[in-house]
Amino acid sequence: MPIQETLTKFNWIDIVVGALILIMSYRGFKKGLIVEMFKLSGIVLSIYASLHYFSRASDFLYQRFTSIKLIYWDFICFTILALISYLAMAAARNIFCRFIKVEAEGGLNKWGGMLAGFFRGCLSASMLFLLFYLSTVTYLKESVRKSYLGSQCVVTDAKVYEFIFNHIVSKFSPGDKLNQAIYEVLE
């Protein structure tokens, strides 16, 4: 992509992506590899739980509370599922770290934590942009679409979800189906 096109697509979304990645990389460097691996696992669990179940949960709630539009239920369910699954992994991390003191060797701990933080930042940015897509605010959706990094970053979580489903979940639950609603959201 030519430099001029890159600069014309650059907007506040790109700054958010950069800031999230830098902040989480720095935190990973400070906290270490073990803590950051739990946080990365938490965001991966969040991705799977929210993307796999948000449309089922929103359809269920919409049938019972029809006064609220389905698109609002999608947003609410996605957010709640992501938060609950991330907090569940945070609780598991706290319990693990309270009883078991494990730390990788000096340099590996710091630099491994930074690398895990980098990936967590990328996935967190993608989750945030998916939330923007699910929102009814067209400005947020268009900002992500028109940005340089946001338009590329938003599909990351869908790819992670698809990978987890195809390579792990489908082996244990062959009757379950990939949630196609996420691809409708990304259109």
MARNU-176481 format. One line per field, with one value per residue (C-alpha): residue number from 1; residue in one letter; x negated, y, z. Coordinates in nm, 3 decimals, always signed. Last residue first. Layout:
<atoms>
n = NUM,...
res = A,...
u = X,...
v = Y,...
w = Z,...
</atoms>
This chain:
<atoms>
n = 187,186,185,184,183,182,181,180,179,178,177,176,175,174,173,172,171,170,169,168,167,166,165,164,163,162,161,160,159,158,157,156,155,154,153,152,151,150,149,148,147,146,145,144,143,142,141,140,139,138,137,136,135,134,133,132,131,130,129,128,127,126,125,124,123,122,121,120,119,118,117,116,115,114,113,112,111,110,109,108,107,106,105,104,103,102,101,100,99,98,97,96,95,94,93,92,91,90,89,88,87,86,85,84,83,82,81,80,79,78,77,76,75,74,73,72,71,70,69,68,67,66,65,64,63,62,61,60,59,58,57,56,55,54,53,52,51,50,49,48,47,46,45,44,43,42,41,40,39,38,37,36,35,34,33,32,31,30,29,28,27,26,25,24,23,22,21,20,19,18,17,16,15,14,13,12,11,10,9,8,7,6,5,4,3,2,1
res = E,L,V,E,Y,I,A,Q,N,L,K,D,G,P,S,F,K,S,V,I,H,N,F,I,F,E,Y,V,K,A,D,T,V,V,C,Q,S,G,L,Y,S,K,R,V,S,E,K,L,Y,T,V,T,S,L,Y,F,L,L,F,L,M,S,A,S,L,C,G,R,F,F,G,A,L,M,G,G,W,K,N,L,G,G,E,A,E,V,K,I,F,R,C,F,I,N,R,A,A,A,M,A,L,Y,S,I,L,A,L,I,T,F,C,I,F,D,W,Y,I,L,K,I,S,T,F,R,Q,Y,L,F,D,S,A,R,S,F,Y,H,L,S,A,Y,I,S,L,V,I,G,S,L,K,F,M,E,V,I,L,G,K,K,F,G,R,Y,S,M,I,L,I,L,A,G,V,V,I,D,I,W,N,F,K,T,L,T,E,Q,I,P,M
u = +2.028,+1.861,+2.190,+2.305,+1.977,+2.040,+2.386,+2.232,+2.183,+1.991,+2.206,+2.224,+2.300,+1.932,+1.878,+1.540,+1.353,+1.557,+1.435,+1.062,+0.946,+1.253,+1.396,+1.067,+0.962,+1.300,+1.286,+0.930,+1.034,+1.336,+1.113,+0.869,+1.138,+1.143,+0.766,+0.751,+1.018,+0.888,+0.528,+0.586,+0.905,+1.211,+1.398,+1.320,+1.434,+1.742,+1.852,+1.790,+1.975,+2.264,+2.350,+2.583,+2.316,+2.228,+1.953,+1.811,+1.811,+1.622,+1.377,+1.326,+1.274,+1.013,+0.832,+0.832,+0.693,+0.406,+0.333,+0.336,+0.089,-0.145,-0.099,-0.205,-0.517,-0.587,-0.538,-0.782,-1.028,-1.001,-0.974,-1.217,-1.474,-1.450,-1.369,-0.998,-0.805,-0.583,-0.440,-0.144,+0.128,+0.214,+0.106,+0.348,+0.640,+0.578,+0.544,+0.867,+1.045,+0.903,+1.023,+1.375,+1.348,+1.266,+1.561,+1.801,+1.681,+1.701,+2.042,+2.175,+2.046,+2.171,+2.507,+2.556,+2.455,+2.665,+2.957,+2.935,+2.949,+3.251,+3.456,+3.585,+3.964,+3.951,+3.836,+3.887,+3.815,+3.541,+3.372,+3.340,+3.231,+2.969,+2.835,+2.811,+2.651,+2.394,+2.298,+2.007,+1.861,+1.881,+1.761,+1.479,+1.343,+1.369,+1.184,+0.908,+0.908,+0.876,+0.602,+0.407,+0.460,+0.345,+0.041,-0.027,-0.040,-0.281,-0.501,-0.579,-0.397,-0.628,-0.688,-0.322,-0.223,-0.450,-0.304,+0.047,-0.016,-0.190,+0.076,+0.363,+0.197,+0.126,+0.479,+0.629,+0.404,+0.519,+0.881,+0.811,+0.744,+0.494,+0.666,+0.505,+0.162,+0.174,+0.294,+0.000,-0.248,-0.150,+0.000
v = -0.681,-0.750,-0.800,-1.057,-1.241,-1.253,-1.396,-1.710,-1.872,-2.192,-2.498,-2.748,-3.112,-3.213,-3.095,-3.221,-3.203,-2.901,-2.710,-2.743,-2.695,-2.556,-2.357,-2.218,-2.123,-1.962,-1.759,-1.646,-1.548,-1.355,-1.188,-1.072,-0.933,-0.593,-0.543,-0.487,-0.215,-0.076,-0.047,+0.190,+0.359,+0.397,+0.090,+0.161,+0.522,+0.408,+0.178,+0.442,+0.713,+0.474,+0.452,+0.153,-0.054,-0.399,-0.265,-0.059,-0.373,-0.550,-0.260,-0.309,-0.682,-0.614,-0.371,-0.632,-0.894,-0.669,-0.562,-0.923,-1.010,-0.731,-0.827,-1.185,-1.040,-0.814,-1.099,-1.310,-1.020,-0.980,-1.344,-1.469,-1.216,-1.313,-1.689,-1.765,-1.714,-1.948,-1.886,-2.117,-2.050,-1.685,-1.689,-1.970,-1.815,-1.475,-1.627,-1.825,-1.505,-1.324,-1.612,-1.572,-1.194,-1.241,-1.478,-1.244,-0.935,-1.089,-1.241,-0.909,-0.707,-0.947,-0.978,-0.602,-0.533,-0.815,-0.712,-0.361,-0.500,-0.710,-0.404,-0.367,-0.381,-0.746,-0.861,-1.237,-1.324,-1.059,-1.223,-1.560,-1.400,-1.196,-1.505,-1.707,-1.414,-1.354,-1.721,-1.798,-1.450,-1.364,-1.698,-1.742,-1.391,-1.380,-1.710,-1.561,-1.246,-1.453,-1.671,-1.353,-1.240,-1.578,-1.560,-1.208,-1.323,-1.605,-1.395,-1.096,-0.805,-0.522,-0.643,-0.739,-0.394,-0.239,-0.460,-0.378,-0.005,-0.017,-0.236,-0.032,+0.297,+0.180,+0.052,+0.370,+0.586,+0.388,+0.446,+0.821,+0.835,+0.717,+0.636,+0.932,+0.845,+0.487,+0.597,+0.839,+0.575,+0.338,+0.000
w = +0.644,+0.980,+1.163,+0.907,+0.957,+1.332,+1.272,+1.118,+1.459,+1.383,+1.444,+1.730,+1.649,+1.655,+2.014,+2.131,+1.799,+1.687,+1.993,+1.927,+1.567,+1.390,+1.682,+1.804,+1.450,+1.372,+1.693,+1.620,+1.266,+1.395,+1.653,+1.387,+1.155,+1.328,+1.295,+0.919,+0.907,+1.235,+1.115,+0.821,+0.934,+0.712,+0.833,+1.199,+1.172,+0.980,+1.261,+1.527,+1.332,+1.263,+1.632,+1.659,+1.828,+1.699,+1.473,+1.761,+1.978,+1.702,+1.717,+2.091,+2.045,+1.773,+1.999,+2.275,+2.036,+1.927,+2.286,+2.406,+2.131,+2.243,+2.608,+2.526,+2.360,+2.659,+2.902,+2.701,+2.714,+3.092,+3.200,+2.937,+3.053,+3.419,+3.411,+3.423,+3.742,+3.935,+4.281,+4.324,+4.578,+4.518,+4.155,+4.071,+4.259,+4.100,+3.753,+3.794,+3.901,+3.597,+3.378,+3.513,+3.469,+3.100,+3.052,+3.231,+3.045,+2.697,+2.767,+2.899,+2.603,+2.335,+2.511,+2.533,+2.171,+2.030,+2.254,+2.111,+1.756,+1.853,+1.943,+2.300,+2.344,+2.240,+2.583,+2.598,+2.235,+2.231,+2.529,+2.353,+2.026,+2.215,+2.393,+2.073,+1.888,+2.162,+2.207,+1.977,+1.942,+2.312,+2.444,+2.191,+2.212,+2.588,+2.617,+2.397,+2.614,+2.928,+2.783,+2.707,+3.065,+3.196,+2.968,+3.096,+3.456,+3.370,+3.137,+3.353,+3.512,+3.395,+3.037,+3.005,+3.126,+2.862,+2.589,+2.710,+2.698,+2.359,+2.198,+2.336,+2.235,+1.881,+1.830,+1.977,+1.754,+1.452,+1.552,+1.568,+1.193,+0.928,+0.597,+0.417,+0.558,+0.434,+0.090,+0.065,+0.182,-0.098,+0.000
</atoms>
